[in-house]
Amino acid sequence: MTRPVAFLGLGAMGRPMAINLARAGFAVRGWNRTVRPFTEVAAAGVVIESDLAQAVRGAEVVCVCVLDDAAAESVVGAALPHLATGAVILDHSTLSVSMARRLARQVEAAGVTYLDAPVSGGTAGAVAGTLTIMVGGPSMAFERVQDVLQALGRLIRHLGPSGSGQGAKLVNQLLTAVHSAAAVEALHLGLRLGLDLESLHTVLSASFGASRMLDRTVPVLQARDFSSAFTVDVLSKDLGLIQALGEETGTALPLATAARQLYQDGQAAGLGRLDAAALVRLLAARSGAENGEGA
């Protein structure tokens, strides 16, 4: 019998993830808060439901991929009454550790298991099915959903009890956001010095300044195409979760604090929905560049 899976949240990450599950042979029903045709998803074999209850009814595994704590709490709460005892919720959203633990307690009381399973790898990784998946929650439930996880990712790790997956993801996002901001700032300086971006990238990539964020930022600046799911808004949100976690745990996070201020300044400048590399416009304006494009 084909294993029934529900996928709640068909955004930039959720769409390709649901498609990969369908292609792997799962019987997938998809739901999104904003109703759209989702033609590509449906063509891959995902049944699109306008009603959340219908999407999750009978599902053994429910994947969730939404924006933030509030959305996850709402979606999980709405799905829970319609889930059978023994179902597993795989939450791929990036949330606070405290929310992940709260949802785990909430669903456990209903006979359902919650695994926080945030992902890294961006839309490219979601499309290719090569995501890194960081999982927190009961190890027995983790083993039961291995087939689902294998259809979505390449590197999958169980990191401990509920909240551990989100903890690892926020550590990753701290590095990601700070490295991205550092790459933009460094390349902005290079442009101000009149250096050729391609030549500079070649040198930096062979030096201790190399980083994945540098590698992804250079082509964005070259193309001047700031449309992306890797936005200033998303990283600002994640840094807010990181700062809150630092406060909860008494952990000093000076770089995260400084980076969040830069991303918030970018939001105030109208860059929120653009790729994180668009922060170069903010830096250019502060440096007196008339076109606000870097140099």
C-alpha positions, 0 to 999 in steps of 0.5 A: 500500500502506498504510504499517505503523506500530507504536505502543508505549506506549498511555498518556495520550499514546500512545492519542490519538497512535495513534488519529490515525495510524489515522485518517490511514490508516496500518496501526497495531498498538499494544502496551502493557506493561500489557495492557488492552482499549483499546476506544477505540483499537481502535475507531479501527482500531488492532490491539491486540497483546499481544505486542511482537514481533508488534506491530513485525514488518513495521513501517516506522516504530515509535513509542515513547511511554513514561515514562522512560529505563529503559522506553525502553531496555527497549522499544527493546531488545525491539523491535530484533531483530524490525525489518527493516533500514531501519526507523525508530524514532520515540521520543516519550518524554521522556528524557535526552540521553545515553539518546537518543544511546545508543539511536541508536548501539545501533539503528544497529548493527542497520541501524535508524534512531533519531530522538528525537522528544519532543512538547509540547502535552499530552493536548489536543494529542495528541487534536487532532493539534497537538503540537509535535515536536522531532526529533534524528537523521539528516535523511534519516530525518526526511524519510522519516517526515514523513507520520507526524509530520504526522499527529501534530503541527502544528509539527515541527522537525529540530533536529540530530543524535541527542539534539537533540530531547531537548535542546530538550524538556528546555529546554522542560520547564525553562521549563514546570516553573518557570513552573508552580511560579511560577504556583502560588506567585503565585496562592497569594499572591493567594488569601492576600490575598483577591483574586478569582482570576478578576479577578486572572487577567484583570489578569495575563493583560494584564500582563508576568506572563502565561504559558501555565502561568498560564492552565492553572493558574487553571482547575485551582485554580478547579475544584479538580480535580487529576486530570491527566497533567500531574503533580507526578511527571512534572515532578519526573522531568523536572527530575531529567533537567534537573539531570543535564544541567546537571551533565554540561554544567557549566551552572548551573541554580539555578531548576531546582534550586529548582523540583525541590526544591518538586516533590520536597516535593510528592511527599513530601506525597503529591501526586505523582499529582496535577496540578502545580497541587496544589502549592498544597496544600503551600504552603497547609499551609506557610502555616498554612491549615487546609484546605490548599487555597490560602488 
